[in-house]
Amino acid sequence: MHRMWKKVNDWTQRHVCLAAFLFTVVLFAPLGLIDVLTGDMAQSDFPVYAVIFGTGQLALTLIIIWLVRKLNVFSTSVFMFKEMGKGFLLAWVGILFAIVVFLMSFLQLPENSMIVPAPFPLVASVFATLTTGVFEETLVRCLVLGILLRVMSSTKKGILAACVISSIFFGLAHLVNIWSVGAVLPAVVQVINATALGLFFAALFLRTGTLWIPIFVHALINLASTIFNAIISPDVLRQMSQTQDESNIIGSIIGVAVIALPFLATGLILLRKVSPDSIAFRFPGANE
């Protein structure tokens, strides 16, 4: 068994980009299948859908952590609560964005659409967003980025390239949302925005050395919009989902400019202080 994992490890280092891509596809694919099989529940019975989807993400996260240990990508120190204060300060753009998303979503709600949330829908919504943050950050920032950094972290350009490549894979993984969105253009916009957010999350991870900051910010951004699934009436939620048809091109361009560009710029600025020495200090063995 040890020899098998050594061969797998050697192969991932020889074919680093292909390995990172395959891990992304293989571990995101089950969620796409869950979404296809249970997608109708997203409007008809969102709490049940959220629990099913969140449980799937949690199970996949355990598999990813097992792979991280087997491939010796990062040590368990990345799951420690360290430099949290610094992390929250660095993440101010993401936290501000989540607040803005929440307020804009709230202001767009029809009158008299709010309901007193039952405990189960509220807990299910929070559970789904938290597991999304945990799953996606553990997969892309820990496993995929870690695989790339083992080969590419000897120079600053290599570190930047690893972050960009992992972020592109993260963005492309969101193409699976074509099934749930039901339209191509909004899904493409989501891919672009997710790529920019991925670079921002990667920068937060490398600057702090802990996954918990990107997990928290990721979950907060998702929760800012999905929380309304638990606090507005199901009929209004169904009507709103039906009116979200194919977006117009101008609106999509504005959406990319408002979301993608600030996160892309912030991520690049944060990465300027990430060096091979800092990678070696925070993640021993990353470039071995």
C-alpha positions, 0 to 999 in steps of 0.5 A: 500500500505504501508503494502504491501511494508513493507511485501516486505521489510521484505521478502527481509531481511529474504531471502536476497540472493534470493531477490538480485538474483531475482531482478537481473534476473527480471530487466536484463530480459527485456534487454535480450528480447530487444537484441533478438528482435533487435539483427540483428540491431547491425550490420545492423543499429547500431545507431537505435539499440543503441537508442532502447537499451539505451532507454530500459535501461533508463526506467528500471533505473527509475524503479530501483530508484523507488524500491530503494526508496520504499525498503529504501535501500539507500538514494538519497545521493548516486546520489550526486557528492561527493568525485569525485576527490578521486574517479577518483584517486581510479579508475585509473586502470579502466581509464587506462584499458579503454585507453588501450582497445581504443588503441588496438581496434584502432590498430586492425582496417583495413586500410581505415576503418575509416569514418567521423562520422555522428552526429546520430551514434556518439550520439547514441553510447555515449547514449547507453554506458552511459545508460548501466553504469547508469542502471547496476550500479544503479541495481547491486551496488545500489539496489542489493548490498544495499539489501545485505548490509542491512543484511551483513554489520555488519562485514568486512567479511559480507561486502566482501561477499555482494560485491562478491555475487552481483558481481557474480550475475552481471557476471551471468547476462551477460550470456544473451549475448550468443544471441548477441555473438553467441558463448558460450566460449566468453560469459563465459569469459565475465561473468568472466570478468564482475564478476571481474569488478563488485567487482572493481565497488562495491569497488569504490562505497563503498569507495566514497559513490557515484554511479557516479564514477563507472558509469563513469568508467563503461561507459568509458570502454564500450565506449572505444570499442563501439565508433568504431561502429560510426567511422568505415564503416558499411561494415567493422564492419559487416566483423569484427563481422563475423570473431569473431567466437568461441575463442580458449581456450588459448586466453580466458585464457589469456583474463581472466588473463589480465582483470579479475585478475587485477580488482579482485586484485584492488577491494579486495585491495580497500575493505580492507579500507571499514568497518562497521563504514564507511558503517554506515557513508556513508550509514545511515541505511544500516545495520538496 
